[in-house]
Every structure is written in C-alpha cells, then in structure tokens.
Amino acid sequence: MVLVTDGRANVGIGGGLGSEDARVWAARVKAADVRSLVIDTDEGDSPIATARDLARLSGGEYVRLGRLEGRSMASTVRQRVLAAPA
C-alpha cells in the first residue's frame, strides 16, 4: 500500500480528529501485515499525526520527497517495490 500524505488530518470519519483515525488505520495496516510505503509531501513539520508517525505505526517505510512531482513519486515507488523481498 502506498500512502501519499502531508501528515495533516482534517475532520475524522465520525466527526472527531482525523489524526486519530489515521493512527487507528495505520495500526490496522500493521496488524494485517500489509507492506506499506508512506510518502511525505509536507513542506514543514506538522505536530499532529505526521507522515513519519504513520509510517512507524503501520510498520511501513517512510520517504520524504523533496519535490512533489509525478515522475519522482513513480520512481520512488518503483524503486521500493523492486527492492522489496518477495
């Protein structure tokens, strides 16, 4: 699974904090043993539910792109998929 995020959450599913929903789903991804890659598109440091936190909670790999551009994102994903053990 590839998650592209700035790490900031809006309104949650039930109207609460979206950051809590993101943490819950990240833990579910890990529990289901789903391989994940979290691509951080944030230009600053978000204090709540950062992309790095979501990668850690999901057991996934964290990558911060210096520039959000389709080719660099596709290349990053391709490299990680090809490098991963089968």
Secondary structure, 3 states (H helix, E strand, C coil): CEEEECCCCCECCCCCEHHHHHHHHHHHHHHCCCCCEEEECCCCCCCCCCHHHHHHHHCCEEEECCCCCHHHHHHHHHHHHHHCCC
